[in-house]
Amino acid sequence: MQHALDRSATLAAIGGLLLAPLLAWPIVQAPKMAGLVLFLVLFEALLIRAPTWGVPLMAAGMLFDDVFIPTPIALLGPGDLTAFAALPAWFIHRGLRLREGQIGPYWYLPAFYLTWAFLSMMMGVQPQMAYGGYSREVAYVLAMFAIVDLSRDVRTIERSFQALAITGFFVAMHAMLTDKSGYRISGFSEPNVLGMRLGFAALPAMGLLLRAKTQISRVFYGTILTALIAALILTISRGTYISFGVAFLWWSQRYRRLAVVAAVVIVAAITVAPKLVKEAPSAADIQRRFEMRDTSVVNRFQVVKNALQMIVERPTLGVGFGQFTELHKVVEIHAEKARGSHNYYLGLAASTGVPALLAMLAFFGLTARALWRRRRAAEAAGDAHSAWALSLLQALMIFHVFTLVVRGATRIAEWYMFGLYVAGTLLLLQIPTSATKPPSTPP
């Protein structure tokens, strides 16, 4: 037996030496690509073993998705990579348990949207420019279904909140410490998109601070929230301010302690922010932004006018999915040619058609109604933990819907958050409704 083991070890060593040059060649020629492949293989192995961890990891990737990594296929962000890695693991996991799957009650609306988007793209003015974007859109919708399927309990959703908060902290610190573009920080993208990502992180951080049980966790989440609010203020993004304010006001009606938390954090953030950035904005800078007299406002009104012209001209299929910048080839445009939509709803109708917009609005509305009902069911059942998670999802959804008025789509962020909302509507199906349950109280 000993000789057989020695012989096997010798053969393995010889085989390793023979394979070493083959493995070394791609590492030397393309070390970044070799590292990326190794990361994806290890990541895939982790997700096959524990697929639910794909949900918070996709959250982290989504917030860093403006950092692009060159691959043989295209420039991909961390959100793309985590989604593409999570999908095969989910397919394997679900393929072994076909009868246990859940993708939400309104799955037909995203399916209709994808079908209509394909028709719109192929009938558009320049379909070839949208092929890559459409492929990603399909992958993101599948990732949304994976999130819905894997987020079966409140712990998984809470891990996603933690991933958003912690990753958002690093995004905020990077933006404040490295930005040299002026008094408005922009991070890896531009101020409005950065504000959206910070809002998606700040609300979970605020919720986790509410639930913190120990002094260490309170300091931890308080520090994260202070950095996020400081960075959010420094974006001077009017749309983010309004959207975050509306979500906060709604949420604070349910948890009165939020007002105290917000006051302390805002004071701390205003104190800390000037020390972290090269050129801190003054109150006058922020006030001027809200006077709505800058060229940005004029430009956006013109983009809205261009989109409305397109909707009137082609209400059914629009200019073509992913082809909003080509509006000037269909309608006469006098200014802001080849600009993005700056409004998700108008941009969707102008590029993909009114039916696509109606499908997505129905998806939003039905999911919001189901989320409201689940939260009430959690409260009636005395499940304070789930009621807290669902109210936080509602606050995130309110913030999300309002931000889409003042920005175009960042598709990985939209579909990831949709996945969490739909998962929330299914979260409480097993909650008992016994009358002996104690009433729900805020955490």
HULIN-V452781 format. One record per residue. N is the residue number from 1. RES is the residue in three letters. D_CENTER is the distance of its C-alpha to the mean C-alpha in Angstrom with 1 decimal. Layout:
n res d_center
N RES D_CENTER
N RES D_CENTER
This chain:
n res d_center
1 MET 56.3
2 GLN 55.9
3 HIS 57.0
4 ALA 54.4
5 LEU 51.6
6 ASP 52.9
7 ARG 53.1
8 SER 49.5
9 ALA 48.3
10 THR 50.4
11 LEU 49.0
12 ALA 45.4
13 ALA 46.2
14 ILE 47.9
15 GLY 45.0
16 GLY 42.5
17 LEU 44.8
18 LEU 45.0
19 LEU 41.2
20 ALA 40.4
21 PRO 41.1
22 LEU 38.9
23 LEU 36.0
24 ALA 36.9
25 TRP 37.0
26 PRO 33.3
27 ILE 32.5
28 VAL 35.0
29 GLN 34.2
30 ALA 30.4
31 PRO 29.4
32 LYS 25.7
33 MET 25.5
34 ALA 27.5
35 GLY 25.3
36 LEU 22.2
37 VAL 24.0
38 LEU 25.2
39 PHE 21.8
40 LEU 20.5
41 VAL 23.7
42 LEU 23.4
43 PHE 19.8
44 GLU 20.8
45 ALA 23.8
46 LEU 21.9
47 LEU 19.6
48 ILE 22.7
49 ARG 24.3
50 ALA 21.5
51 PRO 18.9
52 THR 17.1
53 TRP 16.0
54 GLY 13.8
55 VAL 11.2
56 PRO 10.9
57 LEU 11.4
58 MET 8.5
59 ALA 6.4
60 ALA 8.7
61 GLY 8.6
62 MET 5.0
63 LEU 6.4
64 PHE 9.6
65 ASP 9.0
66 ASP 11.5
67 VAL 14.1
68 PHE 15.8
69 ILE 18.2
70 PRO 21.2
71 THR 22.0
72 PRO 24.8
73 ILE 22.5
74 ALA 20.3
75 LEU 18.3
76 LEU 15.2
77 GLY 12.4
78 PRO 11.6
79 GLY 8.5
80 ASP 11.2
81 LEU 13.7
82 THR 12.2
83 ALA 11.4
84 PHE 14.9
85 ALA 16.5
86 ALA 15.2
87 LEU 16.4
88 PRO 20.1
89 ALA 20.2
90 TRP 18.9
91 PHE 21.5
92 ILE 24.2
93 HIS 23.4
94 ARG 23.4
95 GLY 26.3
96 LEU 28.5
97 ARG 27.7
98 LEU 27.5
99 ARG 28.7
100 GLU 26.1
101 GLY 23.0
102 GLN 20.9
103 ILE 18.3
104 GLY 18.6
105 PRO 21.3
106 TYR 19.8
107 TRP 19.0
108 TYR 21.5
109 LEU 19.6
110 PRO 16.7
111 ALA 19.7
112 PHE 21.7
113 TYR 19.0
114 LEU 18.9
115 THR 22.7
116 TRP 23.1
117 ALA 20.7
118 PHE 23.0
119 LEU 26.1
120 SER 24.8
121 MET 24.0
122 MET 27.4
123 MET 29.3
124 GLY 27.6
125 VAL 29.5
126 GLN 28.0
127 PRO 26.3
128 GLN 26.4
129 MET 23.9
130 ALA 21.2
131 TYR 21.9
132 GLY 19.4
133 GLY 16.6
134 TYR 17.7
135 SER 17.8
136 ARG 14.2
137 GLU 13.4
138 VAL 15.6
139 ALA 14.1
140 TYR 10.5
141 VAL 12.4
142 LEU 14.4
143 ALA 11.5
144 MET 10.5
145 PHE 14.3
146 ALA 14.4
147 ILE 12.0
148 VAL 14.2
149 ASP 17.2
150 LEU 16.7
151 SER 15.5
152 ARG 19.1
153 ASP 19.8
154 VAL 18.6
155 ARG 18.8
156 THR 16.0
157 ILE 13.7
158 GLU 15.2
159 ARG 14.5
160 SER 10.8
161 PHE 11.4
162 GLN 13.6
163 ALA 11.4
164 LEU 8.8
165 ALA 12.1
166 ILE 14.0
167 THR 11.7
168 GLY 11.1
169 PHE 14.9
170 PHE 15.5
171 VAL 13.4
172 ALA 15.4
173 MET 18.6
174 HIS 18.3
175 ALA 17.9
176 MET 20.8
177 LEU 23.1
178 THR 22.9
179 ASP 22.2
180 LYS 25.5
181 SER 24.5
182 GLY 26.2
183 TYR 25.6
184 ARG 22.1
185 ILE 19.7
186 SER 17.2
187 GLY 16.1
188 PHE 15.1
189 SER 14.5
190 GLU 15.9
191 PRO 16.1
192 ASN 14.2
193 VAL 10.9
194 LEU 11.6
195 GLY 12.3
196 MET 9.0
197 ARG 7.3
198 LEU 10.4
199 GLY 10.4
200 PHE 7.3
201 ALA 9.5
202 ALA 12.8
203 LEU 13.0
204 PRO 12.6
205 ALA 15.0
206 MET 17.3
207 GLY 17.3
208 LEU 18.1
209 LEU 20.8
210 LEU 22.3
211 ARG 22.7
212 ALA 24.0
213 LYS 27.5
214 THR 28.9
215 GLN 29.6
216 ILE 27.9
217 SER 24.6
218 ARG 25.0
219 VAL 25.7
220 PHE 22.8
221 TYR 20.1
222 GLY 22.2
223 THR 22.1
224 ILE 18.3
225 LEU 18.0
226 THR 20.8
227 ALA 19.2
228 LEU 15.9
229 ILE 18.0
230 ALA 20.3
231 ALA 17.8
232 LEU 16.3
233 ILE 19.9
234 LEU 20.7
235 THR 18.2
236 ILE 20.6
237 SER 18.0
238 ARG 19.8
239 GLY 17.0
240 THR 14.9
241 TYR 18.1
242 ILE 18.9
243 SER 15.6
244 PHE 15.4
245 GLY 19.1
246 VAL 19.1
247 ALA 16.6
248 PHE 18.7
249 LEU 21.9
250 TRP 21.1
251 TRP 20.0
252 SER 23.0
253 GLN 25.3
254 ARG 24.5
255 TYR 24.6
256 ARG 27.2
257 ARG 26.8
258 LEU 23.5
259 ALA 25.8
260 VAL 27.7
261 VAL 24.7
262 ALA 23.2
263 ALA 26.7
264 VAL 27.2
265 VAL 23.8
266 ILE 24.1
267 VAL 27.7
268 ALA 26.7
269 ALA 23.8
270 ILE 26.3
271 THR 28.8
272 VAL 26.7
273 ALA 24.8
274 PRO 28.0
275 LYS 28.9
276 LEU 25.8
277 VAL 25.7
278 LYS 28.5
279 GLU 28.8
280 ALA 27.6
281 PRO 27.5
282 SER 30.2
283 ALA 30.2
284 ALA 31.9
285 ASP 29.1
286 ILE 26.6
287 GLN 29.3
288 ARG 30.0
289 ARG 26.4
290 PHE 26.8
291 GLU 30.1
292 MET 28.3
293 ARG 31.0
294 ASP 29.2
295 THR 28.9
296 SER 25.1
297 VAL 25.9
298 VAL 28.7
299 ASN 26.6
300 ARG 23.8
301 PHE 26.6
302 GLN 28.0
303 VAL 24.8
304 VAL 24.6
305 LYS 28.3
306 ASN 27.7
307 ALA 25.0
308 LEU 27.5
309 GLN 30.2
310 MET 28.3
311 ILE 27.6
312 VAL 31.3
313 GLU 32.4
314 ARG 30.2
315 PRO 28.7
316 THR 28.4
317 LEU 26.6
318 GLY 25.8
319 VAL 26.2
320 GLY 24.2
321 PHE 20.6
322 GLY 19.1
323 GLN 22.3
324 PHE 21.8
325 THR 23.4
326 GLU 26.5
327 LEU 27.4
328 HIS 30.6
329 LYS 32.0
330 VAL 32.2
331 VAL 32.8
332 GLU 34.7
333 ILE 32.5
334 HIS 34.2
335 ALA 31.5
336 GLU 27.9
337 LYS 28.3
338 ALA 25.5
339 ARG 22.9
340 GLY 19.3
341 SER 18.9
342 HIS 17.4
343 ASN 17.0
344 TYR 14.7
345 TYR 17.4
346 LEU 20.3
347 GLY 18.8
348 LEU 18.1
349 ALA 21.6
350 ALA 23.2
351 SER 21.8
352 THR 21.5
353 GLY 23.9
354 VAL 24.2
355 PRO 24.2
356 ALA 20.6
357 LEU 19.6
358 LEU 21.7
359 ALA 20.1
360 MET 16.6
361 LEU 18.1
362 ALA 20.0
363 PHE 17.0
364 PHE 15.3
365 GLY 18.8
366 LEU 19.9
367 THR 16.8
368 ALA 17.2
369 ARG 20.9
370 ALA 20.6
371 LEU 18.3
372 TRP 21.0
373 ARG 23.6
374 ARG 22.2
375 ARG 22.0
376 ARG 25.6
377 ALA 26.6
378 ALA 25.3
379 GLU 27.2
380 ALA 30.3
381 ALA 30.2
382 GLY 30.0
383 ASP 26.8
384 ALA 25.6
385 HIS 22.9
386 SER 21.2
387 ALA 21.9
388 TRP 20.2
389 ALA 17.0
390 LEU 17.2
391 SER 18.0
392 LEU 14.9
393 LEU 12.7
394 GLN 14.9
395 ALA 14.5
396 LEU 10.7
397 MET 11.4
398 ILE 14.1
399 PHE 12.2
400 HIS 9.7
401 VAL 12.8
402 PHE 14.7
403 THR 12.4
404 LEU 12.6
405 VAL 16.3
406 VAL 16.3
407 ARG 13.9
408 GLY 13.4
409 ALA 10.6
410 THR 8.0
411 ARG 8.0
412 ILE 5.7
413 ALA 2.6
414 GLU 5.5
415 TRP 6.9
416 TYR 4.9
417 MET 5.3
418 PHE 8.6
419 GLY 9.5
420 LEU 9.7
421 TYR 11.6
422 VAL 13.9
423 ALA 14.5
424 GLY 15.6
425 THR 18.1
426 LEU 19.7
427 LEU 19.7
428 LEU 23.1
429 LEU 25.2
430 GLN 27.5
431 ILE 28.0
432 PRO 31.7
433 THR 33.1
434 SER 36.4
435 ALA 38.1
436 THR 38.9
437 LYS 35.3
438 PRO 35.1
439 PRO 33.1
440 SER 29.6
441 THR 29.4
442 PRO 26.6
443 PRO 25.7
